[in-house]
Amino acid sequence: MRHRPWAVGTVVLHVALAALALLYIYPFLISIATSFKTDAEAVANPLSLIPQTWSTAAYERLFVHSDFPLWFRNSVIVTLCVTAGRVLFNSLAGYALARLPFRGRGVVFAGIIAVMAVPGVVLLIPRFLVINTFGIYNTWAGIIVPLLVDAAGVFIMKNFFESIPPAVEEAARIDGAGTWRIFWSVVLPMARPALVTIVILSFQGSWNELTHFIVASQRADLVTLTKGVAQLSSGALSQGSQFPLNLGAAVIMTIPVAVLFFVFQKRIMNASAGAVKG
């Protein structure tokens, strides 16, 4: 089979895309390379991709001589709880707004849309006041509960449930199913593409969250990975640049989110398509 030669424009386009991809990924490659350098080499040759002297001292220091394992464990606990909570509560709220008639439904949905337009940093002080008033400051509840529901997730689930044909629910209702049974056994399984999207967004958002953890707790045993790494960047362990230490921590932080994305990248939602297939 004879292949058609590429046009000049196609070659230029591919070269430009490859250059942009390299430009985008180059800082991450530097992070990996620097984490295996010595402190002196990291300062002398910060942009080199191949260490002259390979060293795992940064990782040994992270796991043996710091609270990094504790921070990692705390982030895993918070992320799993927040992800599971958002999947459940966003689904319930989205279904209620999409299918259950009640007074004020439009006002509630308008409020959710309004929350999406508010910058998160504006809500930090009110969130701290609420946490403190309810007496859950410096507790697991104060860290996890305020993150269990997010407006964007409710918006996604509502739109998806609205795309499901009402005839599906009517058929289940004729067979004797109640509202909860229809939601749990009929509608929710059809929302798998949207749920996968909620899982990915929730996992990434809670894993990388920092500002909420700063205002929710000051206890050393509740420090999460982002907060701990921020402390490292400010010189928590010693003086000096600590480039290998900081970038080693950043590389480890990236791994769970990268694995999750590569596993589910082909299943990110197409809400309308999923509804038709369901």
C-alpha positions as CSV (number, residue, x, y, z in Angstrom):
1,M,0.0,0.0,0.0
2,R,1.4,3.4,-1.0
3,H,1.4,6.1,1.6
4,R,0.6,9.6,0.6
5,P,3.5,12.1,1.4
6,W,2.8,14.6,4.1
7,A,2.1,18.1,3.0
8,V,4.5,20.8,4.2
9,G,1.8,22.4,6.3
10,T,1.1,19.1,8.1
11,V,4.8,18.7,8.9
12,V,5.1,22.2,10.2
13,L,1.9,21.7,12.3
14,H,3.3,18.5,13.8
15,V,6.7,20.1,14.6
16,A,4.9,23.0,16.3
17,L,2.7,20.7,18.3
18,A,5.8,18.6,19.4
19,A,7.6,21.8,20.4
20,L,4.6,23.0,22.5
21,A,4.3,19.5,24.1
22,L,8.0,19.5,25.0
23,L,7.7,23.1,26.4
24,Y,4.7,22.0,28.5
25,I,6.3,18.8,29.9
26,Y,9.8,20.2,30.4
27,P,9.2,21.7,33.9
28,F,7.8,18.3,35.1
29,L,10.9,16.5,33.7
30,I,13.1,19.0,35.5
31,S,11.2,18.2,38.7
32,I,11.9,14.5,38.3
33,A,15.6,15.0,37.5
34,T,16.2,17.6,40.2
35,S,14.7,15.3,42.8
36,F,17.6,12.9,42.2
37,K,20.3,15.5,42.3
38,T,22.4,16.7,45.3
39,D,21.6,20.2,46.7
40,A,24.8,21.6,45.3
41,E,24.1,20.3,41.8
42,A,20.5,21.4,41.8
43,V,21.6,24.9,42.5
44,A,24.5,24.8,40.0
45,N,22.6,23.1,37.1
46,P,18.9,23.6,37.8
47,L,17.8,23.0,34.1
48,S,19.8,19.8,33.3
49,L,17.7,16.7,32.8
50,I,20.5,14.2,33.7
51,P,22.0,14.4,37.2
52,Q,25.8,14.1,37.3
53,T,25.6,12.3,40.6
54,W,22.4,10.3,41.2
55,S,21.1,10.6,44.7
56,T,18.0,9.4,46.6
57,A,18.8,11.5,49.6
58,A,15.8,13.7,49.1
59,Y,13.4,10.7,49.1
60,E,15.1,9.2,52.1
61,R,14.8,12.4,54.0
62,L,11.1,12.7,53.0
63,F,10.2,9.3,54.2
64,V,12.6,8.8,57.1
65,H,13.3,12.2,58.6
66,S,10.1,14.1,58.1
67,D,6.3,13.7,58.6
68,F,5.8,13.1,54.9
69,P,4.2,9.6,55.4
70,L,1.7,11.1,57.9
71,W,0.8,13.9,55.5
72,F,0.4,11.3,52.7
73,R,-1.9,9.2,54.9
74,N,-4.0,12.2,55.9
75,S,-4.4,13.3,52.2
76,V,-5.5,9.7,51.3
77,I,-8.1,9.7,54.1
78,V,-9.5,13.1,53.2
79,T,-9.5,12.5,49.4
80,L,-11.3,9.1,49.7
81,C,-13.9,10.5,52.1
82,V,-14.5,13.6,50.0
83,T,-14.7,11.7,46.8
84,A,-17.2,9.2,48.1
85,G,-19.2,11.9,49.7
86,R,-19.4,14.0,46.6
87,V,-20.5,11.1,44.5
88,L,-23.3,10.3,46.9
89,F,-24.5,13.8,47.8
90,N,-24.0,15.4,44.4
91,S,-26.0,12.6,42.9
92,L,-28.8,13.0,45.4
93,A,-29.0,16.7,45.0
94,G,-28.8,16.5,41.2
95,Y,-31.6,14.0,41.0
96,A,-33.8,16.0,43.4
97,L,-33.3,19.2,41.3
98,A,-33.8,17.4,38.0
99,R,-36.8,15.1,38.8
100,L,-38.5,15.8,42.2
101,P,-41.0,18.7,42.1
102,F,-40.9,20.9,45.2
103,R,-41.4,24.5,45.9
104,G,-38.4,26.7,45.5
105,R,-36.5,24.3,43.3
106,G,-35.6,27.0,40.8
107,V,-34.4,29.3,43.5
108,V,-32.2,26.5,45.0
109,F,-30.7,25.8,41.6
110,A,-30.1,29.6,41.0
111,G,-28.3,29.7,44.3
112,I,-26.0,26.8,43.2
113,I,-25.2,28.6,40.0
114,A,-24.4,31.8,42.0
115,V,-22.1,29.9,44.2
116,M,-20.2,28.6,41.2
117,A,-19.5,32.2,40.2
118,V,-18.0,33.2,43.6
119,P,-14.2,32.8,43.9
120,G,-13.3,30.2,46.5
121,V,-11.0,32.5,48.3
122,V,-13.9,34.8,49.2
123,L,-15.6,32.0,51.1
124,L,-12.6,31.2,53.3
125,I,-13.4,33.5,56.2
126,P,-17.1,32.6,56.3
127,R,-16.2,28.9,56.1
128,F,-13.8,29.3,59.0
129,L,-16.5,31.1,61.0
130,V,-19.0,28.3,60.3
131,I,-16.5,25.6,61.2
132,N,-15.5,27.4,64.4
133,T,-19.2,28.0,65.4
134,F,-20.1,24.3,65.0
135,G,-17.1,23.4,67.2
136,I,-15.4,21.2,64.6
137,Y,-12.3,23.3,64.1
138,N,-9.1,21.2,64.4
139,T,-11.0,18.0,63.7
140,W,-11.4,15.5,60.9
141,A,-15.0,16.7,60.5
142,G,-13.9,20.3,60.0
143,I,-11.5,19.2,57.3
144,I,-13.8,16.8,55.4
145,V,-17.5,17.9,55.9
146,P,-17.3,21.3,54.1
147,L,-15.9,19.6,51.0
148,L,-18.5,16.8,50.7
149,V,-20.7,18.8,48.3
150,D,-19.6,21.1,45.5
151,A,-21.8,23.2,43.2
152,A,-20.1,22.1,40.0
153,G,-20.8,18.5,40.8
154,V,-24.5,19.1,41.5
155,F,-24.7,21.1,38.3
156,I,-23.2,18.2,36.3
157,M,-25.4,15.5,37.8
158,K,-28.6,17.6,37.4
159,N,-27.9,18.1,33.7
160,F,-27.2,14.4,33.3
161,F,-30.4,13.3,35.0
162,E,-32.4,15.7,33.0
163,S,-31.1,14.1,29.8
164,I,-32.4,10.7,30.8
165,P,-35.8,10.0,29.1
166,P,-38.7,10.2,31.7
167,A,-40.2,7.0,30.1
168,V,-37.5,5.0,31.9
169,E,-38.6,6.1,35.3
170,E,-42.3,5.8,34.4
171,A,-41.8,2.2,33.4
172,A,-40.0,1.5,36.7
173,R,-42.8,3.2,38.6
174,I,-45.5,1.1,36.8
175,D,-43.5,-1.9,38.0
176,G,-44.0,-0.7,41.6
177,A,-40.6,0.9,42.3
178,G,-40.6,3.9,44.6
179,T,-38.6,7.1,44.3
180,W,-35.5,5.8,46.2
181,R,-35.6,2.5,44.3
182,I,-35.8,4.3,40.9
183,F,-32.9,6.5,41.9
184,W,-30.6,3.8,43.3
185,S,-31.4,0.9,41.0
186,V,-32.5,2.5,37.7
187,V,-31.2,6.0,37.2
188,L,-27.9,6.0,39.1
189,P,-26.4,3.1,37.1
190,M,-27.2,4.9,33.9
191,A,-25.3,7.9,35.2
192,R,-22.0,6.1,35.2
193,P,-20.2,8.5,32.8
194,A,-21.2,11.5,35.0
195,L,-20.2,9.6,38.1
196,V,-16.7,8.9,36.7
197,T,-16.3,12.6,35.9
198,I,-17.3,13.4,39.5
199,V,-14.8,10.9,40.9
200,I,-12.0,12.4,38.8
201,L,-12.8,16.0,39.6
202,S,-13.4,15.3,43.3
203,F,-10.2,13.3,43.7
204,Q,-8.1,15.8,41.9
205,G,-9.7,18.8,43.7
206,S,-9.5,17.4,47.2
207,W,-6.0,16.0,46.7
208,N,-4.7,19.4,45.6
209,E,-6.8,21.5,48.0
210,L,-4.7,23.8,50.2
211,T,-6.6,26.9,51.3
212,H,-9.4,25.1,53.0
213,F,-7.0,23.0,55.0
214,I,-5.1,26.1,56.2
215,V,-8.3,27.6,57.7
216,A,-9.8,24.3,59.0
217,S,-7.0,23.1,61.2
218,Q,-3.7,23.9,62.8
219,R,-3.1,20.5,64.4
220,A,0.2,18.9,63.4
221,D,-1.3,15.4,63.1
222,L,-4.0,16.7,60.7
223,V,-1.6,18.2,58.2
224,T,-2.2,17.1,54.6
225,L,0.2,16.7,51.8
226,T,-0.3,20.1,50.2
227,K,0.0,21.9,53.5
228,G,3.1,19.9,54.5
229,V,4.8,20.5,51.1
230,A,4.1,24.2,51.5
231,Q,5.8,24.1,54.8
232,L,8.8,22.4,53.2
233,S,9.0,25.1,50.6
234,S,9.2,27.7,53.3
235,G,12.2,25.9,54.8
236,A,10.6,23.7,57.4
237,L,13.4,21.1,57.6
238,S,16.5,23.2,57.1
239,Q,18.0,26.3,55.5
240,G,18.9,26.6,51.9
241,S,17.1,26.0,48.6
242,Q,16.2,22.3,49.2
243,F,15.3,22.0,45.6
244,P,15.6,18.1,45.5
245,L,13.5,17.8,48.6
246,N,10.7,20.1,47.4
247,L,10.6,18.7,43.9
248,G,10.7,15.1,45.2
249,A,7.7,15.8,47.3
250,A,6.0,17.4,44.3
251,V,6.7,14.4,42.1
252,I,5.2,12.0,44.7
253,M,2.1,14.3,45.0
254,T,1.6,14.1,41.3
255,I,1.6,10.3,41.0
256,P,-1.9,9.4,42.4
257,V,-3.7,12.1,40.3
258,A,-1.7,11.0,37.2
259,V,-2.6,7.3,37.7
260,L,-6.3,8.1,38.2
261,F,-6.4,10.3,35.0
262,F,-4.6,7.6,32.9
263,V,-7.0,4.9,34.2
264,F,-10.2,6.9,33.5
265,Q,-9.2,9.2,30.7
266,K,-11.3,7.4,28.1
267,R,-14.3,7.4,30.3
268,I,-14.6,11.1,31.0
269,M,-18.2,11.9,30.5
270,N,-20.2,12.8,27.4
271,A,-23.4,13.4,29.3
272,S,-25.7,13.5,26.4
273,A,-24.2,10.5,24.7
274,G,-24.4,8.5,27.9
275,A,-28.0,9.3,28.4
276,V,-29.0,8.2,24.9
277,K,-27.0,4.9,25.4
278,G,-28.6,4.4,28.8
